Amino acid sequence: MITPDGLLVTAKAAPVRDGVLATFEGLDKPWTYNGTVIVPDPGVPLAAYGGVTAYDVWRTQPSVRKVVDYIARALATIPWHVYERVSDTDRRRVTDHPLAQLLAAPGPGRSPSRLWHSIIVDWLIHDRWAATLLPSADTASGWELRRKPARRFHVLADDDDQPAALYVAYGDGQAAVVPVGQAGPAGERYLFDSGYAAWGADGTSPMETLRQLLDEQRESVEYRRQVWRNSARTPVVIERPADAPSWSSDAKTRFLEAFKRFIGRGAEAGGTPILEDGMRLVPVQAFSPKDTTDIEGRQLSDAEVASAYHIPPELVGAREGTFSNLDAFRQMLYTHSVGPDITMLEDVLNTQLVPLLAPGSALYVEANVAAKLRGSFEEQASLLQTAVGAPYMLRAEARARQNLPYIEGTEELVTPLNVVTGGLASPTDTAPKAGGPVPKAVGRPGGRPGGRMISRPSRSSGTPSPTR
């Protein structure tokens, strides 16, 4: 049982002495505890019914499902790296610390991308998310990170609408209020975050903002379903001659039953009905999905939902794009579009998870966004070779990339003879133009700087004579 304020009260079948609890005698006599009326908990906290509606929108609306899954998949597959800050200009990648091991393997049989996908979907739908940190003997880190469904917790606020505690509902019907920064009843810890709300700290679901737009889309889907289910394949009416005798009830019913076989899901749907003498099929003007710009309406819904989540509509197919602008939008996705979301996730991990697993250390968590922004292999090779000024990959490394076996003698870096320090910057550079400045180079011993000694045959004797 819970009070209207969300406080847990254990219900018992028998009365408790001293009048603390009383048995439930009927609907006309509610259960009270210290003068407070107790209401039954139906399994989902009463305050969570708005969240159930938000989940239903994600489940039934294609536009919301498409955009939310696109963002969640993009964010969930970003690797999390742990670094140690050695100095202001130096840092070291850490892979053997429990913090790094937990982020790489959050739990038995659970991949990090699936964990973060479900957490981010909660965040995008309900504007709040939480994860439970538990000790575990089945993981290398000694810890397990689990998603806490958004329907099973709420963020309680203080007088200034700052997060003060979590109201957590458990699967056995129990609930608890866990103050921020403290452990739960079973010693578990919670990581959480929530967005802005006009009052409280529980966030504001984007489904509320998109409700009117999504209601319009739902009505249009329902209209199309009715058209395809009930209307004739060709919009027509049946005309009878004005001097035709009146129908009997049985004759009219028999004709209607026969005609229904040619419309909707009838056995003869799409065929040509046989009419009685004098009857005519007269086409009429009627709305169709094409006339109501059905395709444009769907694209508009996709574009509006994508804009509400701050991503370019071209990335989800709401608008047609070209190869060049789609590549630019992909670059923008991890910087301007979901870049702030990545920063907020990093902040939660660094302010809530790092102090629990690495207190007092110089460790911090950072999203490896560069893994998502890498271009093709040709682009990377050209960029690195130009930046380094020489070949940067060993032959053994190149063979390993192609899954070819190792060959002895391929561990040395091969540098072309036209690449020298102070001369051509890299094999991709070109020779200087005729009449232009000659690049500086190291001269040979005995020769002037920038030149070299050559031999030309003498015209008279044919013996070579040294010249400059």
C-alpha positions in Angstrom: 0.0 0.0 0.0 1.1 3.6 -0.7 0.0 6.9 0.7 -1.1 9.7 -1.7 2.4 11.2 -1.0 4.1 8.1 -2.4 5.2 6.7 1.0 5.3 2.9 1.3 3.2 1.3 4.0 3.3 -2.5 4.4 -0.2 -4.1 4.3 -1.0 -7.1 6.5 -4.0 -9.3 6.5 -4.6 -9.2 10.2 -5.1 -6.0 12.3 -2.0 -4.6 14.0 -2.1 -3.9 17.6 -2.4 -0.4 19.0 -4.5 0.6 16.0 -1.6 1.4 13.7 -3.2 -0.5 10.8 -6.7 -1.9 10.4 -8.2 -4.5 8.1 -9.9 -3.4 5.0 -13.6 -3.8 5.7 -15.2 -2.3 2.6 -15.3 0.4 0.0 -17.2 2.7 2.4 -14.4 2.4 5.0 -11.0 3.2 3.5 -7.8 2.0 5.2 -6.0 4.7 7.2 -2.6 5.0 8.7 -2.1 7.6 11.4 -5.1 9.5 10.0 -3.9 9.3 6.4 -6.0 7.5 3.8 -4.2 4.6 2.2 -4.9 3.8 -1.5 -4.1 0.4 -3.2 -1.1 0.3 -5.6 -2.2 -1.5 -8.8 1.4 -2.6 -9.6 2.4 0.6 -11.4 2.7 3.7 -9.2 -0.4 5.9 -9.6 1.8 8.9 -10.6 3.2 6.8 -13.5 0.1 6.6 -15.7 1.2 9.6 -17.7 4.4 7.7 -18.5 2.5 4.7 -19.7 0.8 6.9 -22.2 4.2 8.2 -23.5 5.3 4.6 -24.0 2.1 3.8 -26.0 2.9 6.7 -28.3 6.4 5.3 -29.0 4.9 1.9 -29.5 2.2 2.9 -32.0 3.5 6.0 -33.8 5.9 5.2 -36.7 7.4 8.7 -36.8 8.3 8.6 -33.1 9.7 5.1 -33.2 11.8 5.9 -36.3 13.4 9.0 -34.9 13.9 7.7 -31.3 15.5 4.5 -32.4 17.7 6.3 -34.9 19.1 8.6 -32.1 19.3 5.7 -29.5 21.2 3.5 -31.9 23.6 6.3 -32.8 24.4 7.1 -29.2 24.4 3.6 -27.8 27.1 2.4 -30.2 29.6 5.1 -29.2 32.4 3.4 -27.2 33.1 4.7 -23.7 36.8 5.1 -22.8 38.4 5.7 -19.4 41.4 8.0 -19.2 43.8 9.0 -16.4 44.8 12.7 -16.4 48.5 12.6 -15.9 49.0 16.4 -16.4 47.4 19.2 -18.3 49.0 18.1 -21.5 49.1 14.3 -21.0 46.6 11.6 -20.4 46.7 7.8 -20.4 44.1 5.3 -21.6 43.0 2.9 -18.8 41.6 -0.5 -19.7 42.2 -2.7 -16.6 40.4 -0.6 -14.0 36.9 -1.8 -12.7 35.4 1.4 -14.1 36.6 0.6 -17.7 35.7 -3.1 -17.3 32.2 -2.1 -16.1 31.6 0.1 -19.1 32.9 -2.5 -21.5 30.8 -5.4 -19.9 28.0 -4.0 -17.8 26.5 -7.3 -16.8 26.4 -11.0 -17.5 25.0 -11.7 -21.0 24.3 -8.0 -21.6 26.2 -5.9 -24.2 26.9 -2.3 -23.5 25.2 -1.1 -26.7 21.9 -2.8 -25.7 22.1 -1.4 -22.2 22.6 2.1 -23.4 20.0 1.7 -26.1 17.3 0.9 -23.6 18.4 3.7 -21.3 18.5 6.3 -24.0 15.1 5.3 -25.3 13.7 5.9 -21.8 15.4 9.3 -21.8 14.0 10.3 -25.2 10.5 9.2 -24.4 10.1 10.1 -20.7 12.8 12.8 -20.4 14.4 10.9 -17.5 16.5 7.7 -17.1 18.1 5.8 -14.3 20.5 2.8 -13.9 21.2 0.6 -10.9 24.7 -0.2 -9.8 25.0 -3.5 -8.0 27.9 -5.6 -6.7 28.3 -8.7 -8.8 30.5 -11.8 -8.6 29.8 -12.7 -12.2 31.7 -9.8 -13.9 35.4 -8.9 -14.1 34.8 -5.5 -12.6 32.9 -6.8 -9.6 29.9 -4.6 -10.5 26.8 -4.8 -12.6 25.0 -1.9 -14.3 21.3 -2.4 -15.0 18.6 -0.2 -16.5 15.9 1.0 -14.1 12.7 1.3 -16.3 11.3 4.8 -16.3 7.9 3.6 -15.3 9.4 2.3 -12.0 10.9 5.5 -10.7 10.3 9.2 -10.3 12.6 12.1 -9.4 11.4 13.9 -6.3 12.3 17.6 -5.9 12.9 20.0 -3.1 11.4 23.4 -2.7 13.6 24.7 -5.6 12.7 21.9 -8.0 16.2 20.4 -7.5 16.5 16.6 -7.4 16.3 15.5 -3.8 15.4 11.8 -4.0 14.2 8.9 -6.2 10.9 7.2 -5.6 11.7 3.7 -6.7 9.1 0.9 -7.2 10.3 -2.7 -7.1 8.9 -5.7 -8.9 7.5 -7.3 -5.7 5.2 -4.3 -5.1 7.5 -2.6 -2.6 8.7 0.9 -3.0 11.3 3.2 -1.3 12.4 6.8 -1.3 16.2 6.9 -1.9 17.9 10.3 -1.2 20.3 11.5 -3.9 23.8 10.2 -3.3 22.7 7.5 -0.9 22.3 3.7 -1.2 18.9 2.0 -1.6 17.5 -0.6 0.7 19.6 -3.5 -0.8 22.8 -1.4 -0.9 22.3 -0.5 -4.6 23.3 2.8 -6.0 21.5 4.8 -8.7 22.7 6.9 -11.7 20.0 9.1 -13.0 19.2 12.3 -15.0 16.1 14.2 -15.9 15.2 17.1 -18.0 13.4 20.4 -17.3 9.9 20.5 -15.9 7.6 23.4 -15.1 7.3 22.0 -11.5 9.2 19.2 -9.9 12.3 17.4 -11.2 10.7 14.5 -13.1 11.3 16.0 -16.6 8.7 16.7 -19.3 8.0 14.0 -21.9 8.4 15.2 -25.5 5.3 13.1 -26.3 3.3 15.9 -24.6 4.8 18.5 -26.9 4.1 16.3 -30.0 0.6 15.2 -28.9 -1.4 17.4 -31.3 0.7 16.5 -34.3 0.6 12.8 -33.4 -3.1 12.9 -32.9 -3.5 14.3 -36.4 -1.4 11.5 -37.8 -3.3 8.9 -35.9 -6.6 10.2 -37.3 -5.2 10.1 -40.9 -4.1 6.5 -40.4 -7.5 5.6 -39.1 -9.1 7.3 -42.1 -6.9 5.4 -44.6 -7.7 2.1 -42.8 -11.4 2.8 -43.1 -11.1 3.7 -46.8 -9.2 0.5 -47.7 -11.5 -1.7 -45.5 -15.0 -0.4 -46.4 -14.9 1.5 -49.6 -15.3 0.1 -53.1 -12.3 -0.2 -55.3 -13.9 2.5 -57.5 -15.9 5.2 -55.8 -19.4 4.9 -57.4 -23.1 5.0 -56.5 -25.8 2.8 -57.8 -28.8 4.5 -59.5 -32.1 2.8 -60.1 -34.6 4.1 -62.7 -37.2 6.5 -61.3 -40.1 4.4 -62.6 -38.7 1.2 -61.1 -41.0 -0.7 -58.7 -40.3 -0.4 -55.1 -38.1 -3.0 -53.5 -39.4 -5.4 -51.0 -37.4 -5.8 -47.8 -36.2 -9.3 -48.8 -35.1 -8.2 -52.3 -33.2 -5.2 -51.0 -31.4 -7.3 -48.4 -30.6 -9.9 -51.0 -29.1 -7.3 -53.3 -27.0 -5.6 -50.6 -25.6 -8.9 -49.4 -24.6 -9.8 -52.9 -23.0 -6.4 -53.5 -21.0 -6.6 -50.3 -19.1 -9.5 -51.9 -17.5 -7.0 -54.3 -16.3 -4.4 -51.8 -14.0 -4.3 -48.8 -12.7 -7.8 -48.0 -15.5 -9.6 -49.8 -14.8 -12.8 -51.7 -15.3 -11.0 -55.1 -13.6 -7.7 -54.1 -12.2 -5.9 -57.1 -14.6 -7.7 -59.6 -17.6 -6.3 -61.5 -21.0 -6.8 -59.8 -24.0 -7.9 -61.8 -26.8 -5.2 -61.5 -30.5 -5.6 -62.0 -32.2 -4.3 -65.0 -32.0 -0.5 -65.3 -29.4 0.0 -62.6 -26.2 2.0 -63.4 -22.9 2.5 -61.7 -22.2 6.2 -61.6 -18.7 7.4 -60.6 -18.6 10.1 -57.9 -15.9 12.5 -56.7 -14.5 11.2 -53.4 -11.4 11.7 -51.3 -8.6 9.2 -51.7 -5.2 8.9 -49.9 -3.6 10.6 -52.9 -6.0 13.5 -52.8 -5.4 14.0 -49.1 -1.6 14.2 -49.7 -1.0 11.1 -47.6 2.6 10.7 -48.5 3.3 14.4 -47.8 1.5 14.1 -44.5 3.7 11.2 -43.4 6.9 13.0 -44.4 5.7 16.1 -42.6 5.2 14.1 -39.4 8.6 12.5 -39.7 10.2 15.9 -40.3 8.4 17.5 -37.3 9.4 14.7 -34.9 13.0 14.8 -36.2 13.1 18.6 -35.7 11.7 18.2 -32.2 14.6 15.9 -31.4 17.1 18.3 -33.0 18.3 16.0 -35.9 18.2 16.8 -39.6 15.0 15.2 -41.2 17.2 14.0 -44.1 18.9 11.4 -41.9 15.6 9.6 -41.3 14.3 9.9 -44.8 11.8 12.6 -44.1 13.3 14.8 -46.9 15.4 13.8 -49.9 19.1 14.5 -49.6 22.1 14.3 -51.8 25.4 12.4 -51.0 27.2 15.6 -50.1 24.7 17.0 -47.7 24.0 13.7 -46.1 27.7 13.3 -45.4 27.6 16.9 -43.9 24.5 16.0 -41.8 26.3 12.9 -40.5 29.2 15.0 -39.3 26.7 17.4 -37.7 24.8 14.6 -36.0 27.6 13.9 -33.5 28.5 17.5 -33.0 25.6 19.9 -33.2 22.6 17.5 -33.0 23.3 14.9 -30.4 26.6 16.4 -29.2 24.9 18.0 -26.2 23.3 14.7 -25.3 26.7 13.0 -25.3 28.1 15.7 -23.0 25.2 15.2 -20.6 25.8 11.4 -20.5 29.5 12.1 -19.8 28.6 14.5 -17.0 26.4 11.8 -15.3 29.1 9.2 -15.5 31.9 11.5 -14.3 29.9 13.0 -11.4 28.0 9.9 -10.2 29.7 6.8 -11.4 33.4 7.7 -11.2 33.2 8.8 -7.5 31.7 5.4 -6.6 34.2 3.2 -8.4 37.4 5.4 -8.4 37.1 7.9 -5.6 39.9 10.4 -5.3 41.5 9.3 -8.6 42.3 11.3 -11.7 40.2 9.0 -13.9 37.4 10.3 -16.1 35.1 8.9 -18.7 34.9 10.2 -22.3 32.8 9.1 -25.3 35.0 8.1 -28.3 33.0 10.3 -30.8 36.0 10.1 -33.2 35.1 6.5 -33.9 31.8 7.7 -35.4 33.3 10.6 -37.4 36.0 8.5 -39.2 35.8 8.7 -42.9 36.4 6.0 -45.4 39.8 4.1 -45.5 40.9 6.2 -48.5 40.1 9.4 -46.7 41.9 8.4 -43.6 44.9 7.2 -45.5 45.2 10.4 -47.5 44.8 12.6 -44.4 47.3 10.7 -42.3 49.9 10.5 -45.0 49.6 14.3 -45.6 49.7 15.1 -41.9 52.7 12.8 -41.1 54.6 13.6 -44.2 55.6 10.0 -45.0 54.1 6.5 -45.1 52.6 5.7 -41.7 51.7 2.0 -41.9 53.9 -1.1 -41.8 53.4 -3.8 -44.4 52.6 -6.2 -41.6 49.9 -3.8 -40.4 48.4 -3.5 -43.8 48.3 -7.3 -44.2 46.7 -7.6 -40.8 43.9 -5.2 -41.9 43.2 -7.6 -44.8 43.3 -10.7 -42.6 46.4 -12.0 -44.5 49.0 -14.1 -42.7 52.1 -12.5 -41.3 55.3 -12.6 -43.4 58.8 -12.1 -42.0 60.6 -8.9 -42.9 57.4 -6.8 -43.1 57.9 -5.0 -39.7 59.9 -2.1 -41.2 58.5 1.2 -42.5 59.2 1.6 -46.2 60.0 5.2 -47.1 60.2 6.2 -50.8 63.5 7.7 -51.9 61.8 11.0 -52.9 60.8 11.7 -49.3 63.5 13.5 -47.4 63.5 15.9 -44.5 63.3 19.4 -45.8 62.5 18.3 -49.3 59.2 16.9 -50.6 56.8 16.7 -47.7 55.3 13.4 -48.7 54.9 11.1 -51.7 51.7 12.9 -52.6 53.5 16.2 -53.1 54.5 17.3 -56.6 57.8 18.7 -57.9 58.2 22.5 -58.1 57.1 24.2 -61.2 59.6 25.3 -63.8 61.2 28.6 -62.9 59.9 28.4 -59.4 61.9 28.2 -56.2 63.8 25.0 -55.6 63.0 23.3 -52.3 65.9 23.3 -49.9 67.7 20.0 -49.4 70.9 18.8 -47.7 73.9 19.0 -50.1 76.4 16.2 -50.6 79.9 16.6 -49.0 82.1 18.6 -51.1 79.3 20.2 -53.0 77.5 23.4 -52.6 74.2 23.4 -50.6 71.2 22.5 -52.8 73.4 21.1 -55.6 75.1 17.9 -56.6 78.1 17.0 -58.7 77.5 15.4 -62.1 79.9 14.2 -64.9 79.6 15.1 -68.5 81.8 13.5 -71.3 84.4 15.8 -73.0 83.8 16.6 -76.6 87.5 16.1 -77.6 88.7 13.1 -75.5 85.4 11.5 -74.5 86.6 11.4 -70.8 84.2 12.6 -68.3 85.0 16.0 -66.8 83.5 17.1 -63.5 81.2 20.1 -63.8 78.9 22.0 -61.4 
